[in-house]
Amino acid sequence: MANEPDAASDVLLEINPETGSRLTVLSSDGRTDQYSVSFHACQSPTCGCFSVELVCTPLGDSKGVDTGTCIIALDIRERGPQQPLRDAEQTDITLTRVVADGLTSENWHQLRAWLVADKRQSMENMDLDSLEAHFPSGVMTDGMMVAYDEIFPFAEPLTFSADGQSWCADDQYCVQPDCTCTEAVLSFFSLEERKTIENGQEKFPVDHSVSVVAAVRYDIRGRSMKVEDSPSVSSSTARRLMTALEEGCLDFPEVVAERRRQLRHLYRRSIKGNVKPHSRPAVATPKIGRNQPCPCGSGKKFKRCCGR
């Protein structure tokens, strides 16, 4: 194992995909350990975990484990060591804790950006015939529609600008194999940045509070839309947001068509050998804001309860 750095160690993580990433640990006794770093994460695009491993190879006089490398296992969402820490010879538990405590908010932001990019890269190369996906039970029993990011948590969001604000469209699809509909339900959210300041520095990632502003049914084949009934939203608002989405995402029809195809393909595979899928018309499920109360009644925010 590496010489144990103490809790007062300073940590410097430099992430540079072009020239190589490097980790420097400065101990209070004056010793400096340097490592070249490569990053590894779960390659399943349907997995929503935030676990990242830093595979560190000692440089110079640094002392790594017997194999010459050590692994730092981090949970980016919790900004700390993976729990429980993996009981493996190459996992340097002490170094993991020191690095987790010493990383800056910017470092965590960079690690999150790397993870998202890596997950999206895995989506580009995914094989739908071998991919494992778990669908909500309501799809089978109630014919519920499925949100794309519910199956692919790291998918590129459908974001756009309108009225000087940033917006996002949550896209849901009917996945019933015997249904001939070609619709997607789009729920529009206004993204309002809420920046939390910690020790004089901006916290990453920035939290967003979201609330449904409007919803439309979009016919993928006919490229037409129908506003979902809502007493609090005018039809003109929904149409304006839909127009802004189409203008901001020029390949929007192709994107939603491909997302529908992927979900239906995965669902057909998931129900093979199971009971016959529900044949009632699909029902869109409302999106719950991460900062809204959890519907389970726990009293916690959704993101801290069932939304995890």
C-alpha positions in Angstrom: 0.0 0.0 0.0 1.0 3.6 -0.5 2.5 5.6 2.4 -0.6 7.0 4.3 -1.1 10.7 3.7 -2.7 12.5 6.6 -6.0 14.4 6.7 -4.2 17.7 6.3 -2.9 16.8 2.9 -3.5 19.1 0.0 -4.9 17.6 -3.2 -4.5 18.8 -6.8 -6.3 17.0 -9.6 -5.5 18.2 -13.1 -7.9 16.7 -15.7 -6.6 17.0 -19.2 -7.8 14.5 -21.8 -5.2 15.7 -24.4 -2.0 15.7 -22.4 -3.0 13.3 -19.6 -4.5 13.8 -16.2 -2.4 14.0 -13.0 -3.1 13.8 -9.3 -0.8 15.5 -6.8 -1.0 14.9 -3.0 1.0 17.2 -0.8 1.4 15.9 2.8 2.0 18.2 5.8 5.3 16.5 6.4 6.5 17.9 3.0 6.2 14.8 1.0 4.8 15.0 -2.5 3.2 12.1 -4.3 2.2 12.3 -7.9 0.2 9.9 -10.1 -0.9 9.7 -13.7 -4.6 9.2 -13.7 -7.1 7.4 -16.0 -10.8 7.3 -15.4 -13.2 4.4 -15.5 -17.0 4.2 -15.0 -19.8 1.8 -15.6 -20.4 1.4 -19.3 -24.1 0.6 -19.2 -26.0 3.7 -20.6 -29.1 2.6 -18.6 -27.3 2.7 -15.3 -27.8 5.9 -13.3 -24.9 5.4 -10.8 -22.4 8.2 -10.3 -19.5 6.0 -9.5 -16.1 6.8 -11.0 -12.8 5.1 -10.4 -9.5 6.9 -10.7 -6.8 4.5 -11.7 -3.6 6.0 -10.4 -0.1 5.1 -11.5 2.7 6.5 -9.2 5.2 8.9 -10.8 8.8 9.5 -9.7 9.4 8.6 -6.1 5.7 8.1 -5.3 4.9 4.8 -3.6 1.9 3.0 -5.0 0.6 -0.5 -4.1 2.6 -3.6 -5.0 1.2 -3.7 -8.5 2.3 -0.2 -9.2 -1.2 1.2 -9.4 -4.0 2.1 -7.0 -7.7 2.8 -7.4 -9.6 5.7 -5.9 -13.3 4.9 -5.9 -15.5 8.0 -5.7 -19.3 8.8 -5.7 -19.7 12.0 -7.6 -23.3 12.6 -6.5 -22.4 12.4 -2.9 -18.9 14.0 -3.4 -17.2 11.3 -1.3 -15.9 7.7 -1.4 -18.0 5.0 -2.8 -20.1 3.3 -0.1 -19.3 0.7 0.7 -15.7 1.0 -0.4 -14.7 -2.0 -2.5 -12.7 -4.6 -0.5 -10.0 -5.2 -3.1 -6.2 -5.2 -3.0 -5.8 -2.4 -5.4 -8.4 0.0 -3.8 -6.4 2.4 -1.6 -9.0 3.3 1.0 -6.8 5.8 2.8 -5.9 7.6 -0.4 -9.5 7.5 -1.5 -10.6 9.3 1.6 -7.9 11.9 1.5 -8.6 12.7 -2.2 -12.4 12.8 -1.7 -11.9 15.3 1.2 -9.4 17.4 -0.8 -11.1 17.8 -4.2 -12.4 21.2 -5.0 -15.9 22.0 -6.2 -14.5 22.6 -9.6 -12.9 19.1 -9.5 -16.2 17.5 -8.7 -17.8 19.5 -11.5 -15.1 18.3 -13.9 -15.5 14.7 -12.8 -19.3 14.9 -13.3 -18.8 16.4 -16.8 -16.4 13.6 -17.7 -18.9 10.9 -16.4 -21.8 12.4 -18.4 -19.6 12.6 -21.6 -18.5 9.0 -21.1 -22.0 7.8 -20.6 -23.2 9.6 -23.7 -20.3 8.1 -25.6 -21.4 4.6 -24.5 -25.0 5.5 -25.8 -23.6 6.1 -29.2 -22.0 2.6 -29.3 -24.7 0.7 -27.5 -26.2 -2.6 -28.7 -29.9 -2.6 -28.1 -30.0 -6.4 -28.5 -27.8 -7.0 -25.5 -28.6 -3.9 -23.4 -30.4 -4.6 -20.1 -33.2 -2.1 -19.3 -35.7 -2.1 -16.4 -39.1 -0.5 -17.1 -41.5 0.8 -14.4 -44.2 -1.7 -13.4 -46.9 0.8 -14.5 -46.0 0.3 -18.1 -47.1 -3.3 -17.9 -50.1 -2.8 -15.6 -51.5 0.6 -16.6 -50.0 1.3 -20.0 -48.0 4.3 -18.7 -45.7 6.1 -21.1 -42.0 6.0 -20.5 -39.7 9.1 -20.2 -36.6 8.7 -22.2 -34.3 9.8 -19.3 -36.0 7.3 -17.0 -34.3 4.6 -19.1 -31.2 6.6 -20.2 -30.4 8.8 -17.1 -27.5 10.5 -18.8 -29.2 11.2 -22.2 -28.7 14.6 -23.8 -31.7 16.8 -22.6 -34.0 18.5 -25.0 -33.0 22.1 -24.0 -33.8 25.3 -25.8 -34.2 29.1 -25.3 -37.4 31.0 -25.4 -38.5 34.4 -24.0 -35.0 35.0 -22.7 -35.1 31.9 -20.5 -33.7 28.4 -20.6 -36.2 25.6 -21.1 -36.2 21.8 -21.2 -38.7 19.3 -22.7 -39.2 16.0 -20.9 -40.1 13.5 -23.6 -42.3 10.4 -23.0 -43.3 7.6 -25.3 -45.7 4.8 -25.7 -43.8 1.5 -25.8 -46.6 -1.0 -26.1 -45.7 -3.3 -29.0 -49.4 -3.7 -30.2 -50.1 0.1 -30.2 -50.0 1.9 -33.5 -49.7 5.4 -32.2 -46.8 7.5 -33.2 -47.0 10.2 -30.5 -44.6 11.6 -27.9 -45.8 13.6 -25.0 -43.5 16.7 -24.3 -43.7 18.4 -20.9 -42.0 21.8 -20.8 -40.0 23.1 -17.8 -38.5 26.4 -17.1 -35.0 26.0 -15.7 -34.2 28.5 -13.0 -30.6 28.4 -11.7 -30.2 28.4 -8.0 -26.6 28.8 -7.1 -25.5 27.7 -3.6 -22.4 29.4 -2.2 -20.1 27.2 -0.1 -17.1 28.8 1.6 -17.2 31.7 -0.9 -17.2 29.3 -3.9 -20.0 28.4 -6.3 -21.3 24.9 -5.6 -21.4 22.4 -8.5 -23.5 21.1 -10.0 -26.0 24.0 -9.9 -29.4 22.9 -8.7 -32.4 23.6 -10.9 -36.0 24.0 -9.7 -38.5 22.8 -12.3 -42.2 23.0 -12.7 -44.4 21.9 -15.6 -45.4 24.9 -17.7 -47.1 23.2 -20.6 -47.5 19.8 -22.3 -48.2 18.8 -25.9 -48.8 15.6 -27.8 -46.4 15.5 -30.8 -47.2 13.2 -33.7 -43.8 12.0 -34.8 -45.0 10.7 -38.2 -47.2 13.6 -39.1 -45.0 16.2 -37.4 -48.0 17.9 -35.9 -48.9 18.8 -32.3 -51.9 18.9 -30.0 -51.9 20.9 -26.8 -52.7 18.9 -23.7 -55.7 20.4 -21.8 -54.6 22.5 -18.8 -56.7 25.3 -17.2 -53.5 27.2 -16.2 -51.7 27.3 -19.5 -52.8 28.9 -22.7 -52.6 27.2 -26.0 -50.5 30.0 -27.4 -47.8 29.4 -24.7 -47.6 25.7 -25.5 -47.4 26.4 -29.2 -44.7 29.1 -28.7 -42.5 26.7 -26.7 -43.0 23.9 -29.2 -41.9 26.2 -32.0 -38.9 27.3 -30.0 -37.9 23.7 -29.4 -38.2 22.8 -33.1 -36.1 25.9 -34.1 -33.5 25.2 -31.4 -33.2 21.5 -32.3 -33.2 21.3 -36.1 -33.1 17.5 -36.1 -35.8 17.3 -33.5 -38.2 15.0 -35.5 -35.3 12.5 -36.1 -34.2 12.6 -32.5 -37.7 11.8 -31.0 -38.3 9.1 -33.7 -35.0 7.4 -32.8 -35.7 7.7 -29.1 -39.2 6.1 -29.6 -37.6 3.3 -31.6 -35.0 2.6 -29.0 -37.5 2.4 -26.1 -40.0 0.2 -27.9 -37.2 -2.2 -29.0 -35.9 -2.5 -25.4 -39.4 -2.9 -24.0 -40.3 -5.7 -26.5 -37.1 -7.5 -25.4 -38.0 -7.0 -21.7 -41.5 -8.6 -22.0 -40.5 -11.7 -23.9 -41.8 -14.6 -22.0 -43.8 -12.4 -19.6 -47.5 -11.6 -19.6 -49.1 -9.8 -22.5 -48.4 -6.1 -22.4 -51.2 -3.7 -21.4 -53.4 -2.7 -24.4 -55.1 0.4 -22.9 -54.2 3.8 -24.4 -50.9 5.0 -22.9 -51.1 7.6 -20.1 -48.4 10.3 -19.7 -47.1 10.5 -16.2 -46.4 14.0 -14.9 -42.7 14.8 -14.2 -41.9 15.6 -10.6 -39.5 18.5 -9.9 -36.3 17.4 -8.0 -37.0 20.1 -5.4 -40.7 19.3 -5.0 -42.1 17.3 -2.0 -41.8 13.5 -2.7 -45.2 12.0 -3.5 -44.5 9.1 -1.2 -45.4 11.4 1.8 -42.0 11.2 3.5 -41.8 15.0 3.8 -38.4 15.0 2.0 -37.6 16.6 -1.3 -38.1 14.2 -4.3 -34.4 14.3 -5.1 -33.5 13.2 -1.6 -36.1 10.4 -1.5 -37.6 8.3 -4.3 -35.9 10.5 -6.9 -32.5 9.1 -5.9 
